[in-house]
Amino acid sequence: MRFSVSRGYAARFTSSLRFCPDVMRLPRLLFMLACAALILGASSMAQSASGAAGDRSLQPILDHVPSWAIEDNYIEAVPAEEPMEAMTIVLARHPDRQQAFEKLLADQQDPASPEYHHWLNSDEIGERFGLSTEELDSIAGWLESQGLHVDWVAPARNFIGFSGVAGDVGRAFRTDVNYYAVNGQRKLSIDSPPMVPAALAPRIQAISGLYTIEAEPSSRLRSAPHDSRITAATASPQYTYGGEYYLIGPADFNTIYDVPTALTGKNVTIAILGRAHTDHADYDNFREWTGVSFADPTEVVPTAYGGKDPGPAYTSPPTGSAPTLPDQLEETGDVQREGSVAPDANFLLVVASTASGGLQPDAQYVIQSNPVKAQIMTLGYHQCEYLAGPGEVDLWNGMYAQAAAEGISVFVSSGDGGAAGCDSKFETPPANPPPISINYLCSSSYITCVGGTEFNDASDYSKYWSQSNGAELSSALSYIPEGGWNDPLNTTVTPATTEAASSGGGVSLYIPTPVWQAGTGVPAPRTGRYVPDVAFSASGNNGYVGCLAAVGEPCTGSGSSLRFAAFEGTSAGGDSMGAITALLVQQEGKAQGNLAPHLYEMAKSSPSAFHDVTVATSGVSNCSVKTPSLCNNSIPSATSLTGGQQGYLVGVGYDEVTGLGSLDVGKFLSSYTPFKPPASVTEAASDITPSAATLAGRVSPNGQVTQYWFEYGTSSTLSVANLTKTQVLSSGGSVAVSARIVGLIPGEKYYYRLQSSSLGGNSSGAVETLATKKATQTIAFAQPKSPESVGATIVLSATASSGLPVTFSVIKGHAKLSGDSLKLTTAGTVVIAANQAGSHHYLPAPQVARTIVVH
């Protein structure tokens, strides 16, 4: 049994084995436990003398070893001289700065805040919230001291990119770097948590690039059958794989989803992240064939952030290996889809080779550039959280949060493997699959995750589709009811096989449920970020027409020689949503930032802007989550439709297949308004007693989940105030609210007001006053000795329940009173009274009298 230790420990470890003679026969875990003390001793001796500020202790960064990096999958150690590129340290802000940054993100979406839509650039984010120059230098200096190379430091001071060779990486982080066999692929990974100097650890949140994690394009291309009915001028949208299928041309999408033609995305830039260049001749052919007009994308390689050129685009079907062809398919479909919806937008295609980090340097280029390059960013790739791990989720969550602060609206596809996001999409599910898992690129609450739907049109195609084409290949007649996208059978082969091909969705393992993700259908347990948020058609049964010469589908020729393709997958939905947002940005005249919270509020305030996908709209009878269909995103087994991994059902309101549903774009744009703050009205208090009162008011949530509370105190400015318990209102009309407060001071004047808060901002009612009633009090007056002799002196004793001083008076008889001293002067009867006149807080006490017989 092999046991890996870092090379720095090797000599010490080997010499220590004589103390564990049978250790090499133990299982790996027992072996580790048996020799833990020896290894720790070796670790202590092997620590680098170059720790920050002279601190020689080390601390692990946990959760950085993927689940597949195990002994059973081990192939061999990575050669020490093997280059390792595209590694990134995700820096952790100081807690107070992180709190301030999160407040900024909330304030930027609060119309009542001076920060509302006041977007920052990367330099400003770095200056206000980033690490200090000294801290950056300390971490960079440590990396360099370990033989690693610092390639770049983000202007926002939240990431450091570095590279090196495997041997130096292993020594620096006190781990081994190995190759593992995973599902037929050769992957690289460290085999134990990376160690860093303890003095630096608080400023290091995660380290990306220490293991292989490659995202897959969320798309597939199918070739349309060709026959003499199809010509360049009158190409039919109908083609068959053994049944009737209707493709979506640019005008079809606009008809189905009510996209207005008055908005075109003019002066708006969409950044598309990718890993391959594209053939611009495909765009020429697409424009000529469909009649739409959009500009070619500007293509950029993000060299400043380690990105390398992936090589030229394929312009015809390649021979032999073509590793970037799936990426070129993805990026070409992105541009054609987005250009069809927002034809006057500018398209910035940022591409880097997979070996140089691919999508990560793309994203860094977009968010770190100053001035900000785009108002919108789209990403049509996926890989599951289970394989990616929390470190990679942290990396992308940090980038997405920065994008939100810069006003960039980000849209990511939910993935094409259904609830089983770890399964290879469009392939037969494995016999022993990993757990169900969402797309880690979709986990963040700072982006909008877009899933897939499928049209329920099979019962009557003629109701929804014309048999002839109009402009831009239009044949759709109206909106078509939708179910969740789920095509569990691959019927392009004989016999048909099962495959994972459905809308990704579920709940994040690492990102909590955001406060704004609420409403009908959102799971009550709130166990994490739920995805997707919205969805659009993604099925190959109604694929999107496209042109791609690299696969022999250039959209050229005539008659039976015209060849075109159909794109499917959730990437098309993310592209569509990105392009729709370009129309929104044009309409509003400014960037909108993170759009997801607005979608959930609009689902409550403007439900007609959404096509809710339910079991009824899916058309599935006897719906069961156990059987993959348009009512769920469950996965078939390797051999049957049943017996696979169960996903989620579509349902009323939100669901983890289609989110809030698809958009009626026209209604969405016309009803879109920035978040409105709630309205608070303070009303008169009631049930006032000396020590308690009921405060009252009214709150208007203005369509948003709203928190409310009262503040009260004796200061007219409420600069020092008490707060009642925070309560929550769902969206709705004006609501009467109240709170009982106790422990008040009797006879005191109090000031109070109602306060409320939501994503739209904060609201304060007017300051009102109440006066508590004066408290009652009683007197306890001890009976003096009676009878008593003439000439005797008595000390009177009485107390008021209020604690206020008691006075005495002679109300009958003859006696001399001095304070509480009473001298009896004459025989007879003397009556003494105890009195308390009251105060600011207390009513006068009832008089109490005592009688003394004198003789």
C-alpha positions in Angstrom: 0.0 0.0 0.0 1.5 3.3 -1.1 1.5 6.3 1.3 2.3 9.8 0.0 4.3 12.3 1.9 5.7 15.5 0.7 9.3 15.3 -0.6 10.4 17.6 2.2 9.4 15.0 4.7 10.8 12.0 2.8 14.1 11.5 4.6 12.7 12.0 8.1 9.7 9.8 7.3 11.8 6.9 5.9 14.0 6.9 8.9 11.0 6.8 11.2 9.5 3.7 9.6 11.7 1.5 11.8 9.4 2.4 14.7 6.4 1.1 12.7 7.6 -2.2 11.3 4.2 -3.4 10.1 3.0 -0.1 9.0 3.2 -0.7 5.3 0.6 -3.5 5.6 -2.0 -1.3 7.3 -4.8 0.4 5.4 -4.1 4.0 4.4 -6.1 5.6 7.2 -4.9 3.3 10.0 -1.4 3.8 8.7 -1.8 7.6 8.9 -3.1 7.3 12.5 -0.4 4.9 13.6 2.4 7.2 12.5 0.7 10.5 13.1 3.1 11.5 15.8 6.1 10.7 13.6 4.7 12.6 10.6 3.9 15.6 12.8 7.4 15.5 14.0 8.7 15.4 10.5 6.4 18.3 9.6 7.7 20.4 12.4 11.4 19.9 11.3 10.6 20.5 7.6 8.7 23.8 7.9 10.2 26.5 5.8 12.3 29.2 7.4 10.7 31.7 5.1 7.3 32.0 6.9 5.8 35.4 7.1 7.1 37.7 9.8 9.2 34.9 11.2 6.3 32.7 12.0 7.4 29.1 11.4 4.1 27.4 12.2 1.8 26.1 9.4 -1.9 25.9 9.1 -4.0 23.8 6.6 -6.5 25.2 4.2 -9.2 22.6 4.5 -11.6 21.1 1.9 -9.0 21.3 -0.9 -8.6 17.6 -1.8 -11.3 16.4 -4.3 -13.3 13.3 -3.5 -11.6 11.4 -6.3 -8.0 11.9 -5.2 -7.8 8.6 -3.4 -5.3 5.7 -3.4 -7.5 3.5 -5.5 -7.4 6.0 -8.3 -3.7 6.8 -8.0 -1.7 6.5 -11.2 1.7 8.1 -10.5 3.3 11.2 -9.0 3.4 14.2 -11.2 7.0 14.8 -12.4 8.6 17.5 -10.3 9.4 19.6 -13.4 5.8 19.5 -14.7 4.5 23.0 -15.1 1.4 24.0 -13.1 -0.3 27.1 -14.4 -3.5 29.1 -13.6 -3.4 28.8 -9.8 -5.1 31.5 -7.8 -5.2 32.4 -4.2 -8.6 33.7 -3.2 -7.9 36.4 -0.5 -10.0 36.8 2.6 -10.9 40.4 3.4 -10.8 41.5 7.0 -14.1 40.8 8.6 -15.1 44.5 9.0 -14.2 45.2 5.4 -16.1 42.1 4.2 -19.1 43.3 6.2 -18.8 46.7 4.6 -18.5 45.2 1.2 -21.7 43.2 1.7 -23.5 46.3 2.9 -22.4 48.1 -0.3 -23.8 45.3 -2.4 -27.2 45.7 -0.6 -27.1 49.5 -0.7 -26.4 49.4 -4.5 -29.8 47.9 -4.9 -31.5 50.2 -2.4 -33.2 53.2 -4.1 -33.2 54.9 -0.7 -29.4 54.7 -0.4 -26.9 57.2 -1.7 -25.1 54.1 -3.1 -28.0 53.0 -5.2 -26.7 51.9 -8.6 -23.4 53.7 -7.8 -21.2 51.0 -9.4 -17.5 50.8 -8.6 -14.5 49.7 -10.7 -11.9 47.2 -9.6 -9.5 49.9 -8.3 -12.2 51.4 -6.1 -13.1 48.1 -4.7 -9.5 47.4 -3.9 -9.0 50.7 -2.2 -12.1 50.5 -0.1 -12.3 46.8 0.7 -9.1 45.0 -0.4 -6.0 43.8 1.5 -3.3 46.3 2.3 -0.2 46.6 0.1 1.8 45.1 3.0 -0.5 42.1 3.2 -0.3 41.5 -0.5 3.4 41.8 -0.5 3.7 39.4 2.4 1.7 36.7 0.6 3.4 37.3 -2.7 6.8 37.3 -1.1 6.1 33.9 0.6 5.0 32.4 -2.8 8.2 33.7 -4.4 10.3 32.4 -1.6 8.9 28.9 -2.3 10.1 29.0 -5.9 6.7 29.9 -7.3 6.0 32.8 -9.6 3.4 35.5 -8.9 1.8 36.2 -12.3 -0.6 38.9 -11.4 -2.3 40.6 -8.5 -5.9 41.7 -9.0 -6.6 45.5 -8.9 -9.5 44.7 -6.5 -6.8 43.1 -4.2 -8.9 40.0 -3.8 -6.9 37.5 -5.9 -3.3 36.6 -6.6 -2.5 34.5 -9.6 0.6 32.3 -9.5 2.3 29.4 -11.3 5.3 27.0 -10.9 6.3 23.4 -11.3 4.8 20.5 -9.4 7.8 19.9 -7.2 7.8 23.5 -6.0 4.0 23.4 -5.5 4.3 20.3 -3.4 7.1 21.7 -1.3 5.4 25.0 -0.8 2.1 23.6 0.4 3.6 20.5 2.1 1.7 18.0 -0.1 2.2 15.7 -3.0 0.9 16.3 -6.5 -0.3 13.1 -8.3 -2.1 11.9 -11.3 -5.4 10.0 -10.8 -7.6 8.0 -13.1 -11.2 9.4 -12.9 -13.9 8.1 -15.3 -11.3 7.3 -17.9 -9.6 10.6 -17.6 -6.2 11.5 -16.2 -6.5 14.2 -13.6 -4.0 16.0 -11.4 -4.5 16.7 -7.7 -2.8 17.3 -4.4 -3.3 14.5 -2.0 -3.6 16.4 1.3 -4.7 19.9 2.4 -2.3 22.6 1.4 -0.4 24.1 4.3 0.4 27.8 4.5 2.2 29.9 7.2 -0.2 30.5 10.1 0.5 34.2 9.9 -0.9 34.3 6.4 -3.7 31.9 6.8 -6.4 34.4 8.0 -6.0 36.3 4.7 -6.3 33.1 2.5 -9.8 31.9 1.8 -9.1 29.3 -0.8 -6.5 28.2 -3.4 -7.7 27.3 -6.9 -5.8 25.3 -9.4 -4.4 22.6 -7.2 -6.5 19.9 -8.9 -8.1 19.4 -12.2 -11.7 20.7 -12.5 -12.9 21.2 -16.1 -16.3 22.6 -16.9 -18.2 21.2 -19.9 -20.1 23.3 -22.4 -23.8 23.3 -21.7 -24.8 22.7 -25.3 -25.0 20.0 -28.0 -25.4 20.4 -31.7 -27.6 18.2 -33.8 -27.5 18.1 -37.6 -30.8 18.6 -39.3 -31.8 16.1 -42.0 -31.5 17.4 -45.5 -33.9 16.9 -48.3 -35.2 18.7 -51.4 -37.8 20.6 -49.5 -35.2 22.7 -47.8 -33.8 25.7 -49.7 -31.8 28.6 -48.6 -34.7 30.9 -49.2 -37.5 28.8 -47.7 -35.9 26.5 -45.2 -38.7 24.7 -43.3 -38.5 24.7 -39.5 -39.8 21.1 -39.5 -37.5 18.2 -39.5 -37.7 14.7 -38.1 -35.7 12.2 -36.0 -38.6 9.8 -36.3 -41.3 12.2 -35.3 -42.2 15.8 -35.7 -39.8 18.4 -34.5 -39.8 22.2 -35.0 -36.7 24.3 -34.7 -36.6 27.8 -33.2 -35.5 30.5 -35.5 -34.7 34.0 -34.2 -38.3 35.3 -34.9 -39.8 32.1 -33.4 -38.1 32.9 -30.1 -39.4 36.5 -30.2 -42.9 35.3 -30.9 -43.0 32.5 -28.2 -41.5 34.7 -25.5 -43.0 38.0 -26.5 -39.7 39.9 -27.2 -40.4 43.5 -28.3 -38.7 44.7 -31.4 -38.4 48.3 -30.2 -35.5 47.4 -28.0 -32.3 46.0 -29.6 -29.6 46.3 -26.9 -28.0 49.3 -28.5 -24.9 50.6 -26.7 -24.9 47.6 -24.3 -21.9 45.2 -24.2 -22.3 41.5 -23.4 -19.1 39.7 -22.4 -19.1 36.0 -23.3 -16.7 33.7 -21.5 -15.2 30.9 -23.6 -12.3 28.6 -24.5 -12.2 28.8 -28.3 -12.2 31.3 -31.1 -15.0 31.3 -33.6 -15.3 31.4 -37.4 -16.8 34.7 -38.3 -18.0 33.3 -41.6 -20.5 31.4 -39.6 -22.1 34.7 -38.5 -22.2 35.9 -42.1 -24.0 32.8 -43.2 -26.4 32.9 -40.2 -27.2 36.6 -40.8 -27.8 36.0 -44.5 -30.0 32.9 -43.9 -32.1 34.2 -41.0 -32.2 37.9 -41.9 -31.1 39.1 -38.5 -28.3 41.6 -38.2 -25.7 41.8 -35.4 -22.0 42.7 -35.2 -19.3 40.2 -35.1 -17.8 39.7 -31.6 -14.6 41.3 -30.6 -12.4 38.4 -29.5 -9.8 38.9 -26.7 -7.3 36.6 -25.0 -6.9 37.6 -21.3 -3.1 37.4 -21.2 -2.9 39.7 -18.2 -4.5 37.0 -16.1 -2.6 34.1 -17.4 -4.9 33.2 -20.3 -3.3 31.8 -23.4 -4.6 31.7 -27.0 -6.5 28.5 -27.7 -5.5 28.5 -31.3 -7.4 29.4 -34.5 -11.0 28.5 -35.0 -11.9 25.5 -37.2 -13.3 26.6 -40.5 -14.2 23.2 -41.8 -14.6 19.7 -40.2 -11.2 18.8 -38.7 -9.5 15.5 -39.1 -8.2 13.7 -36.1 -8.3 15.2 -32.6 -10.2 18.4 -32.3 -10.1 19.3 -28.5 -11.5 22.8 -28.9 -14.4 21.9 -31.2 -17.0 21.5 -28.4 -15.9 24.9 -27.1 -16.2 26.5 -30.5 -19.6 25.1 -30.9 -20.6 26.6 -27.5 -19.2 30.1 -28.2 -20.6 30.2 -31.8 -24.1 29.3 -30.4 -23.7 31.9 -27.7 -23.1 34.7 -30.2 -25.8 33.6 -32.6 -28.4 33.2 -29.8 -27.6 36.5 -28.1 -27.3 38.4 -31.5 -30.7 37.1 -32.4 -32.3 38.7 -29.4 -30.2 41.8 -28.9 -29.0 42.5 -32.5 -27.5 46.0 -31.7 -25.5 44.9 -28.7 -21.8 44.7 -28.6 -20.3 41.3 -28.1 -17.0 40.8 -26.3 -15.9 37.2 -26.6 -13.1 36.5 -24.1 -11.3 33.2 -24.7 -8.4 31.3 -23.0 -7.1 27.8 -23.5 -8.2 25.2 -21.0 -4.6 24.6 -20.0 -4.2 28.2 -19.0 -7.3 28.3 -16.8 -10.0 28.7 -19.5 -13.0 30.4 -18.0 -11.3 31.8 -14.8 -8.8 34.2 -16.6 -11.7 35.2 -18.9 -13.8 36.2 -15.9 -10.9 38.0 -14.2 -10.3 40.0 -17.4 -13.9 41.2 -17.4 -14.2 42.1 -13.8 -10.7 43.5 -13.2 -10.5 45.7 -16.2 -10.8 49.4 -15.6 -13.0 50.9 -16.9 -15.5 48.0 -16.7 -15.7 46.2 -20.0 -19.4 45.1 -20.0 -22.7 45.5 -18.3 -23.6 41.8 -18.8 -21.6 38.6 -18.6 -22.7 35.1 -19.8 -21.2 31.7 -19.1 -22.5 28.5 -20.8 -20.5 25.9 -18.9 -21.1 23.5 -16.0 -19.5 21.0 -13.6 -20.9 19.7 -10.4 -20.3 21.1 -6.9 -19.5 17.6 -5.6 -16.4 17.4 -7.8 -15.5 21.1 -7.7 -15.5 21.5 -3.9 -15.9 24.6 -1.7 -12.6 26.2 -2.8 -13.7 26.5 -6.4 -17.1 27.7 -5.3 -15.4 30.4 -3.2 -13.3 31.5 -6.2 -16.3 32.0 -8.4 -18.5 33.5 -5.7 -15.8 36.1 -5.1 -15.6 37.0 -8.8 -19.4 37.1 -9.1 -19.7 39.4 -6.0 -17.1 41.8 -7.6 -19.1 41.7 -10.8 -22.2 42.7 -8.9 -20.4 45.6 -7.3 -19.4 46.8 -10.7 -23.0 46.6 -12.0 -22.4 43.5 -14.2 -25.4 41.2 -14.5 -24.2 37.6 -14.8 -26.1 34.7 -16.3 -24.9 31.1 -16.1 -26.5 27.9 -17.5 -27.7 25.4 -14.9 -26.2 22.5 -16.7 -27.5 19.6 -18.9 -27.2 16.6 -16.6 -30.4 17.2 -14.7 -30.3 16.9 -10.9 -27.3 14.5 -11.4 -24.9 17.3 -12.4 -21.9 15.1 -12.0 -23.0 12.7 -14.8 -21.6 13.5 -18.2 -24.4 15.2 -20.1 -25.8 13.5 -23.2 -24.2 10.2 -22.2 -25.5 7.0 -20.6 -25.6 7.5 -16.8 -23.0 5.6 -14.9 -24.0 2.5 -13.0 -22.7 3.9 -9.7 -23.1 7.7 -10.0 -21.9 10.3 -7.6 -24.6 12.1 -5.5 -26.9 14.6 -7.2 -25.3 18.0 -7.4 -25.8 21.4 -9.0 -23.5 23.3 -11.3 -20.8 24.9 -9.1 -20.6 27.8 -11.6 -24.2 28.5 -10.7 -24.0 28.3 -6.9 -23.5 32.0 -6.2 -26.3 34.3 -5.1 -24.7 37.1 -7.1 -25.7 35.6 -10.4 -28.9 34.5 -12.2 -28.9 30.7 -13.0 -30.8 29.7 -16.1 -32.3 26.3 -16.6 -34.1 24.5 -19.4 -37.7 24.0 -20.4 -39.3 21.8 -23.1 -42.4 22.6 -25.2 -45.6 20.7 -24.6 -46.8 20.8 -28.2 -47.0 17.2 -29.2 -50.8 17.0 -28.8 -51.4 19.6 -31.6 -48.4 20.9 -33.5 -50.7 22.9 -35.8 -52.0 24.9 -32.8 -48.5 26.4 -32.2 -46.6 26.1 -35.5 -47.3 27.2 -39.0 -46.5 24.9 -41.9 -44.7 27.7 -43.7 -42.1 30.2 -42.8 -42.3 34.0 -42.5 -39.4 36.5 -42.0 -36.4 35.2 -40.1 -37.6 31.6 -40.5 -40.6 32.4 -38.3 -43.3 29.7 -37.9 -44.2 29.8 -34.2 -47.7 31.2 -33.7 -47.8 31.9 -30.0 -46.5 31.0 -26.6 -46.3 27.2 -26.2 -46.9 25.6 -22.8 -43.7 24.3 -21.2 -42.5 21.5 -19.0 -39.1 20.9 -17.6 -36.5 19.9 -20.2 -35.9 16.2 -19.9 -35.0 14.0 -22.9 -33.9 10.7 -21.2 -33.7 8.7 -24.4 -31.2 9.1 -27.2 -33.3 8.1 -30.2 -30.5 9.0 -32.7 -29.1 5.5 -32.2 -30.7 2.1 -32.7 -31.7 0.8 -30.3 -32.3 3.9 -28.3 -30.2 4.3 -25.2 -30.7 6.2 -22.0 -28.8 9.5 -21.4 -28.5 12.4 -19.0 -30.1 15.3 -20.9 -32.2 17.6 -18.7 -32.3 20.9 -16.8 -29.8 21.1 -14.1 -31.1 22.2 -10.7 -31.1 21.6 -7.0 -29.6 23.1 -3.9 -26.0 24.2 -3.1 -23.9 22.4 -0.6 -21.9 25.6 0.2 -23.9 28.8 -0.5 -26.7 29.6 2.0 -30.2 30.5 0.8 -30.1 34.2 0.1 -32.7 36.3 1.9 -34.3 37.4 -1.4 -34.9 33.8 -2.5 -38.4 33.5 -1.2 -41.9 33.0 -2.4 -44.3 30.2 -3.4 -42.5 27.0 -4.1 -39.1 28.0 -2.6 -38.4 25.1 -0.2 -39.2 26.0 3.4 -36.1 24.3 4.9 -33.9 27.0 3.1 -30.9 24.6 3.2 -28.9 26.4 0.6 -29.0 28.4 -2.6 -31.6 26.9 -4.9 -31.1 26.8 -8.7 -32.1 27.6 -11.4 -33.8 31.0 -11.1 -35.6 31.1 -14.5 -35.5 28.9 -17.6 -36.0 28.9 -21.4 -36.5 26.2 -24.1 -33.4 23.9 -24.2 -34.6 20.6 -25.8 -33.2 19.4 -29.1 -36.7 18.5 -30.0 -37.1 22.3 -30.6 -33.4 23.2 -31.1 -32.2 26.7 -32.0 -31.1 27.0 -35.7 -27.4 27.6 -36.1 -24.6 27.7 -38.5 -21.2 26.0 -37.8 -18.9 25.1 -40.8 -16.6 23.3 -38.4 -19.1 20.5 -38.2 -20.2 20.6 -41.8 -23.3 22.7 -41.1 -22.4 26.1 -42.6 -26.0 27.2 -43.7 -24.8 27.6 -47.3 -25.9 26.0 -50.5 -29.4 25.5 -51.9 -31.9 22.8 -52.3 -30.9 19.5 -50.7 -27.3 20.8 -50.2 -28.3 23.3 -47.6 -26.9 22.2 -44.3 -27.7 23.7 -40.9 -27.6 22.7 -37.3 -29.8 22.8 -34.2 -28.3 23.8 -30.8 -29.8 22.4 -27.6 -28.9 22.7 -23.9 -29.3 25.2 -21.1 -26.5 27.4 -22.5 -29.2 28.8 -24.9 -31.3 29.9 -21.9 -28.4 31.8 -20.3 -27.6 33.4 -23.6 -31.3 34.4 -24.0 -31.5 35.8 -20.5 -28.3 37.8 -21.0 -29.6 39.3 -24.3 -33.0 40.1 -22.7 -31.1 42.0 -20.0 -29.3 43.9 -22.7 -32.7 45.1 -23.7 -33.5 46.0 -20.1 -30.2 47.9 -19.7 -31.0 49.9 -22.9 -34.5 50.6 -21.5 -33.3 51.7 -18.1 -30.3 53.6 -19.5 -27.8 52.0 -17.0 -26.4 48.8 -15.8 -28.6 46.8 -13.4 -26.1 44.6 -11.5 -27.3 41.3 -9.9 -30.8 40.7 -11.4 -31.8 37.6 -9.5 -33.3 39.4 -6.5 -35.5 41.5 -8.8 -36.8 38.3 -10.5 -38.1 36.9 -7.2 -39.8 40.2 -6.3 -41.3 40.5 -9.7 -42.7 37.0 -9.5 -44.8 38.3 -6.6 -45.6 41.8 -7.9 -45.9 41.0 -11.6 -46.7 37.3 -11.9 -47.9 37.7 -15.5 -44.3 38.4 -16.5 -43.6 34.7 -15.9 -44.7 31.5 -17.5 -45.0 29.2 -14.5 -44.0 25.7 -15.4 -46.2 23.1 -13.5 -47.2 19.5 -13.9 -50.3 20.7 -15.6 -48.4 22.8 -18.2 -46.0 19.9 -18.8 -48.8 17.7 -20.1 -47.5 14.7 -18.2 -50.2 12.4 -16.8 -49.4 10.2 -13.8 -46.3 12.4 -13.1 -43.7 10.7 -10.9 -40.3 11.9 -9.8 -39.1 8.3 -10.2 -39.6 8.4 -14.0 -37.8 11.0 -16.1 -40.2 13.2 -18.0 -41.2 16.8 -18.7 -42.5 17.1 -15.1 -39.0 16.6 -13.5 -35.3 16.6 -14.0 -34.7 13.0 -12.8 -32.2 10.8 -14.5 -32.7 7.4 -16.0 -30.5 4.5 -15.0 -27.8 3.0 -17.3 -30.3 0.5 -18.7 -33.8 1.8 -18.0 -35.9 4.9 -17.7 -36.6 3.9 -14.1 -34.1 3.2 -11.3 -31.9 6.2 -11.9 -31.3 9.2 -9.6 -34.4 11.1 -8.6 -34.4 14.8 -9.1 -37.1 17.4 -8.5 -40.6 18.0 -9.8 -41.9 21.1 -11.5 -44.6 22.9 -9.5 -46.6 26.0 -8.8 -44.3 29.0 -8.2 -40.6 28.1 -7.9 -39.1 24.7 -8.6 -35.6 23.3 -8.9 -36.1 22.4 -12.5 -37.3 25.6 -14.2 -37.0 28.1 -11.3 -39.7 30.8 -11.6 -40.4 29.6 -15.2 -39.7 31.4 -18.4 -40.4 35.0 -19.1 -43.0 36.9 -21.1 -40.3 39.4 -22.1 -42.6 42.2 -23.1 -44.4 42.1 -19.8 -41.2 41.7 -17.9 -39.7 44.8 -19.5 -42.8 46.9 -19.1 -43.4 46.0 -15.5 -39.8 46.1 -14.5 -39.1 48.7 -11.8 -36.3 49.1 -9.3 -37.1 47.8 -5.9 -39.3 50.1 -3.9 -38.6 50.6 -0.2 -41.5 49.7 2.1 -43.7 52.4 3.6 -43.9 52.7 7.4 -46.6 54.7 9.2 -46.4 55.1 13.0 -49.8 55.2 14.7 -51.1 56.0 18.2 -50.2 53.7 21.1 -52.9 51.9 23.1 -53.3 49.9 26.3 -51.0 52.2 28.1 -50.2 51.3 31.7 -47.5 52.6 34.1 -45.0 50.0 32.8 -46.3 48.9 29.4 -47.9 50.0 26.1 -48.8 48.6 22.8 -47.1 50.4 19.9 -48.9 50.4 16.5 -48.4 51.2 12.9 -48.9 50.1 9.3 -46.3 48.7 6.9 -46.7 48.5 3.1 -44.1 45.9 1.8 -44.4 47.2 -1.8 -44.2 43.7 -3.2 -41.2 42.5 -1.2 -40.4 40.4 1.9 -40.1 43.0 4.6 -38.8 43.1 8.1 -40.2 45.6 10.6 -39.7 46.6 14.2 -40.3 49.6 16.6 -37.7 51.6 18.3 -38.5 53.6 21.4 -36.9 55.5 24.2 -37.0 58.7 26.3 -34.8 60.7 23.9 -36.7 62.8 21.4 -34.1 62.0 18.7 -34.1 58.2 19.6 -30.3 58.4 19.5 -30.4 55.9 22.3 -33.3 53.5 21.8 -34.6 50.1 22.5 -35.8 47.8 19.7 -38.7 45.4 19.6 -38.2 42.0 18.1 -37.9 42.0 14.3 -40.9 40.5 12.5 -41.3 39.5 8.9 -44.1 40.3 6.4 -44.5 38.6 3.0 -45.3 40.9 0.1 -48.8 42.3 0.1 -50.8 45.4 0.8 -50.8 47.7 3.8 -50.7 45.6 7.0 -51.5 46.8 10.5 -48.6 45.8 12.9 -48.1 46.2 16.6 -45.7 45.3 19.4 -46.2 45.2 23.2 -43.4 46.8 25.2 -42.9 46.3 28.9 -40.6 47.5 31.6 -41.4 51.1 31.1 -41.0 53.9 33.7 -44.3 55.1 35.1 -45.3 58.6 34.3 -42.6 59.0 31.7 -42.8 60.5 28.2 -41.6 58.1 25.5 -40.8 58.6 21.8 -41.3 55.8 19.3 -41.5 55.0 15.6 -42.0 52.1 13.2 -39.1 51.0 11.1 -39.1 48.6 8.2 -36.5 47.2 5.7 -36.4 45.1 2.5 -34.3 44.8 -0.6 -35.9 48.1 -1.7 -34.4 50.0 1.2 -35.3 51.2 4.7 -38.3 53.1 5.8 -39.1 55.1 9.0 -42.4 56.3 10.3 -42.9 59.6 12.0 -41.8 59.8 15.7 -44.8 59.7 18.0 -45.1 60.1 21.8 -46.8 58.3 24.6 -46.9 59.0 28.3 -47.1 56.1 30.7 -49.6 56.4 33.5 -48.4 57.3 37.0 -48.0 54.3 39.2 -50.0 53.8 42.4 -48.3 53.4 45.7 -49.2 52.3 49.2 -47.8 53.0 52.7 -46.9 50.5 55.3 -47.2 52.2 58.7 -46.2 50.2 61.8 -48.6 50.6 64.7 -46.9 52.6 67.5 -47.1 51.3 71.1 -50.5 51.9 72.6 -51.3 52.8 75.4 -48.4 54.9 76.3 -47.5 57.3 79.1 -47.5 61.1 79.0 -44.0 62.4 78.2 -43.0 59.3 76.2 -41.2 59.8 72.9 -42.0 57.4 70.0 -40.1 56.8 66.8 -42.5 56.4 64.0 -41.8 53.9 61.2 -43.5 53.9 57.7 -42.4 53.2 54.1 -43.9 53.8 50.7 -44.0 51.0 48.2 -42.5 53.5 45.7 -39.5 54.0 47.9 -40.4 57.7 48.1 -40.0 59.4 51.6 -43.0 59.3 53.9 -44.0 62.3 56.1 -46.1 62.3 59.3 -48.7 64.6 60.7 -50.8 64.8 63.9 -54.4 64.9 62.9 -55.9 64.6 66.4 -54.8 65.1 70.0 -51.9 66.8 71.6 -48.3 65.7 70.7 -45.2 67.3 69.5 -43.9 66.0 66.1 -40.4 66.4 64.9 -39.7 64.4 61.7 -40.4 60.8 62.7 -40.1 61.5 66.5 -43.3 62.0 68.3 -43.4 63.2 72.0 -46.7 62.7 73.8 -47.6 65.8 75.9 -51.1 65.3 77.1 -53.3 62.4 78.2 -56.0 61.4 75.8 -56.1 60.1 72.2 -53.5 61.0 69.5 -54.0 60.1 65.8 -50.9 60.2 63.6 -51.1 60.1 59.7 -48.5 58.8 57.3 -48.5 60.6 53.9 -46.7 60.3 50.5 -47.6 63.2 48.2 -46.6 61.4 44.9 -44.0 62.4 42.3 -43.4 62.7 38.5 -43.8 58.9 38.4 -46.3 58.1 41.2 -49.7 59.1 42.3 -50.2 60.2 45.9 -50.5 57.3 48.3 -53.7 56.8 50.3 -53.2 58.3 53.8 -52.7 55.7 56.6 -53.5 56.7 60.2 -52.6 55.1 63.5 -54.1 55.8 67.0 -52.2 56.0 70.3 -53.9 56.1 73.7 -52.0 58.3 76.1 -52.5 58.2 80.0 
